[in-house]
Amino acid sequence: MSIKRMSTESDEVFERCVDRLYGVLADPSTLGAAVAQAAALFQASTANYIQTDEFGDVAALASHGHDESTLLAFVGHYQAFDPAKRPIIASRVGEWFANDDEFDPDRTSQREYVNDFALRAGMRWFRGGKVYEGRTGSAIFSVQRPQDAPPFDSSTQTLYERLRPHFGRVARLSSELRGTVPGLLGSAELFESLTAGALVVDQRQKVLRANRSALALLCDSGALRIRNDHLYASPADLDAVLSRIIRDATGPLRQARVLTLNPEEALTRRIQLRVVPVHRAPSHFNGVRDDVALLLVTKGFSAPATVDLRQLFGLSSAEAELVALLASGFSPAAAADKRGVALATVRAQLKSIYFKMGANSMAQLLTMASAQSAFRFDGDKRS
């Protein structure tokens, strides 16, 4: 096989991995698949992706190659570290961990961690790095190989440096959206002003709060209902799925999920249920504990709000308007006609938009732009 063909195939694998990463913004339940694809890219047997909140505690965790008991053991060890010494807190964004002694039981500086977790999980060779750090938390991606595998070489750092900006953007967007949740729970006005239906439920599916939009959408869906202050789905197999994804969101791994109701309907009639884990809910919110989830119910397609596009990506008003039109189904030419500008102007703005958002394709751009549409508000209630 020629070097040129090998390089082309490698680039295609890389782009598929990046596309899978951005797909997480539309469906958080695909995060595990994205981590698995990234692990394959590094030829790693196992991989982890961790997001923390602003206090350094685990807010989300996805893994490839580890069973749930191993992940729970990892979270326990990680949370037991002094926060200032946790790798995700102490490291710098872009720093690539390349210390082969760290998982060597005879040389490690964290012997208990290595003996109780790493060796038990069959890990010997380790590479990783912080991909994001912001006011709402941090994120780290790491890959591992077992003792009988060759150690990672220097090419992994080059690959990490290519992949890190994409991991970072996904982490930033999901972290910013997750950071919106405590404010929603702490403000009855904000909660009610969400254009999406919003419910807060505990792990037993008891509804602690629901806004008017949620009540209307539940009536319209036919598949969801509130009975005796608890949320149910019908038929029974759908209720079992709902129970499982709420348990996933309120459990120690805090996994976000998306459930589409009546998928056989036209796009405008479909009901989507996005389940968002709530970490460190405000204590004054009706006695809510950490083990709750925010359920966002939307019907059909919701175009992104231009104010959010400006804030999240630093777009100008004209660029944000163009992205909103494209996300609503307009072609570049149709968007130019709609706005009364030349197609050349739209193409120039698109070039700037791609640069600011860090997208490599229209599909990535639209996925990133649409990720926050469930968090739209009536009026400007956040200022």
N, C-alpha and C positions, 0 to 999 in steps of 0.2 A: 504494500500500500504506500502511495506517495506521501511525503511529508505534508504537502499542500492539502491532500484529501483528509489526512488525520487531523490537521489543524481545523479544517472546515467542520468535521464531525464533532470535534471538541467544542467549537464555538456554538454549534447547534445544541449540544447537551447543556452548555452553560446558559443559553437563552431560554431553554425549556425550564431550567431550574429557576431563573429569574421570573419568568411568567408565572410559575407555580407560587413563588413567594408573593407576588402582587395579588394573586388570586385569594390569598388569605384575608385581604381587606374586604373582599366581597363575602367570603364564607370562612369565618375563623376556624371552623371544624376541619379545614384542610391544612392547618398548620403542621400537624404530624406528617402528612404526606410531603409537604414542602421540606421539612427537616430531613426526611428520608431521602429525597432527591438530592439535597445538598450533601448528605453523607456519601451517597454514591459518587458524587462529583469528586470528593476527596478520597475515594476508595477506602472509606472508614467503615468499620463494622458497627459502630454505635455513634450517636450524636445527640447533643442536647441544645435546646434554645430556651433561655431563661429571661423573663422580664421581671423586674422588681418595681416596687412602688418607690416613692421619694424617701422612704425610711430604710430602703435596702432589703425589705422582706419580699419573698417570692410572690408575685402577682399572677404570673402565668408561666407554664412550663410545658414544653413539647419535647418529645424524645423519639429516637429511632433505635431499636435494638434492645431497649431496657423494658422489663416488665413493670407492672404498677408497684409491686412491693419494693423494687429497687429504687424507683422514682421517689416513693414515700420516704425511704431511708435516706436518699440524697437530700430531700427537702429538710428532713430532721437534722442532718449534720450541718447543712448550710445555715439553717436558722440558729443553730447553737453557737456558731462562730461569733466572736466579738464583731459587731457591725463594721467597725473601722478596718478590720482585717479580712473581711469577705473579699474574695478576688474581684467581684464585679464592682465593688465600691472603690477599692484601692487602685485598680488599673486605669489606664488612660484609653480614651477612644482611639481605635486604630492600632493599639499595642497588640502584638501577636505573641502569645505565650509559647515558648519553645524550650522549656526546661524538662529534659527527659529524666532528671533526678526526682521530680515532684511526685511521680507515681512509682518510684523505686522504694520498696519497703525498707531498704537499708540506708537510704540517703535522704528520704523525704523530710521536710520540716513539719509535716502534718501527719505524723505516724498513725494516730488513731483514725483519722479520716481515710487514709489509704488502706489500712488493714480492715476496717469495718465496712467500708463502702466500695472503694475502687477495686480491691482484689476480689471481693465477693462478687462484684459485677463483671469480673474477668477483664478489667482494663489495665493496660500497662503503658502504652504510648498515648500521649495526649497533646493536642494542640487546640488553641482557642483564642478568642479575642473579644473585647468589648466593641459592639457595633453601634451603640447609641447611648447617649447620656443627656438628659434634659430635666426640666423642673419637675416632671411627673414620674421620673424613674429612669432606669437604665436597662440595657439588654446585652446579653452575651451569647455567643455561639461557639460551641466546642465540638471537636471530633475525637474519637478514641479508637485504638486498635488493641487487640489482645497480645499476650506475651509471645505467642507463636507467630505473630505477624511481623513484618519488617517495620522499623520505626519510620515516622514521617520524615520526608526530606525537605529541602529548602523551597521546593516548588509549591508547597502548600501555602507558604506566606504570600507568594505572588497571586495564587488563586483566591486567597482570603481578601487581599487588597482589591481584587476585581469585584468580589461578591459583597464586601462590607457596605458600600454605599446603598445597595438595594435592601439588604437586611436592615440597615439604619433607617431608611425611609419608611419601611413597613413598621418597624418598631416605633418610630416617632409618631406615625399616624395612629396606630392602635393605642399607644400610650396617651396621646392627647385626647383621644375619644374616651378612653377609660378614665382619664382624669376629670372628665365632665360629670361623671356619675355621682360622686359625693355631693357636688353642688346641687344636682337635681334632687337628691334625696333630702338635702337640707333646706330647700326652698319650695314651699307648696306652690308658689306662683310660677316658678320655672317648670316644675313638674307638670302642672296643668297646661302650660303654654306649649308643650311639645306637640307638633303636628302629628307625630306618630302616636299610636296607642302605647301607653306605658303602664306596666304593672310591676310591683315589687312583691316577690313571693319568697317564702322560706323553703327549706329543703323538703318539707311535707306538703308543698304546693298551697299553703295557706296564703291568701292574697292579703297583703298588709296595706297596699295602696293601689289605686287604679285611677287614671285620669278619664275624662269624658270621652276622649277619642278611643281609648281602649274599650270602653263599654260598648260604644257604637260598632266598632270593628268586630268585637266578639259576637254581637248579634248578627252581623252580616256574614261572618265566616261559616256559621252553622256547625263548625267542627270544634269550637272552643266555647266553654261556658263556665260561669262561676256558680257553684252550688254550695250552700252552707259555708260561705267564705273561703272555699277552696276552688282551685282551677282544675278543670277536667277537659279531656279531649275525647272525641268519639270518631270512629269506633274504638273498641278496647285496645287493639294493637297500636293505634296512634297514641292513646293515653299512656301505654307502656313506654313508647318512645319519648313522650313529653316528660314522664317521670324520670327517665334515665338521664336526659340532657339537663334537667334541673339539678339532679344529684351531681352530675359532672361539674356543673357551674358552682355549686355550693360546697363541694368537697375540698379536700386539702390541695388538689392540683389546680382548681379553679379554671376549668376549661370552658371557653366560649363555644357556643353552638348556634347553628342556624337551621330552622325547620320550615320547609315550604308546605303550606296546606293547599288543598285542591290544585296540585300541580298540573292536572289535565286541563284546567281552565285556561283561557287566554291570558296573556301576560297582565293585562289591565285588571283581571279578576283574581289573580293569585294573592294569597295572604302569606306574608313571610314573618316568621317569628324569630327574632334575634335574641339570644339569651346571653346576657352580659354579667359575668361574675362581679360581685360587689365586695371589695376589700376595704376594710376599715370604714364601714358605714358610719355616718354621724351618730353619736350616741343619743342625741336628743330626738332622733327620728322614730317616734313611736316605740322606743325600746328595741330598735333593730340591732341584731348582732351581726357578726361578720358572715354568718352562713346564710346569706340571702342572694337573690339574683334579680337583676332588672330585666324585664321582658319587654322588648320593643316590637310592636305589631304594626306592620305597614301593608298597604294594599296597592298592587300594581307597581309602577315605576315612580320613583321620586327623584327629580333632578336635584343636583347639588346646589346649595345656596351660595351665591356669589360672595357674600360676606365671609363665609368659611373658607372659600377658595383663596381669597386674598390673605386671610390670616394664616392659613396653614402653609401656603406655598409662596407667599410674597408676590402674588400676581397683581398686575394693575387692574383697575376696574374693567377696562376693555378686554383684557386677557381672561379675566374671570367670567365675563359675560359670554365670551366665545366658548370656553370650556363647558359652561352650563348648556349652551345650545348643542354642542357636539354630544354631550352626555344624554341629551333629550332626543337624539336621533338625527339631527341635522348633519348633512355633509358639509365639508368646508365651503363648497360653492353655494349651497343653500343658506349657510350661516352668513356668508358675505352679502347675499341678496337681502336677507332678513335685517341685517344691520345697515344696509345701504353703503357698503364700502367695497373696494376692489378686492378681487380674489388674491391679488398680490399682497395686499395688506394683511389678509387673513393668514397667508402662508408665512409672512414675516413674523406675525404674532405667534403662530404655532411654533416656529423655531425658538422663540424666546420662552414659550411655555414648556417645551420639551427640556430646555436647559434648566429652568427654574425647578421643575418637578422631578427632573432626573429620569424621565421616562424614555424608553428606547423604542416604543411602538405606540400606536394609537390605542391598542387594547390595554396596555399598561397605564397609559394616561387616563383613560376612562374609568378603569378599575380604581385607581387612586382617587380620582375626583369624586366618584360616587360613594366612597366608603363612609363618609360622614352624613349622608343624606337623611338617615334616621334621626339625627340629632338636630333637626330643624325646629325653629320656634316660631310662634305667631308673634310678629312684631320684633322689635329689638329688645328682648327681655334680658339679655346678658350684659348690657353695658352698665 
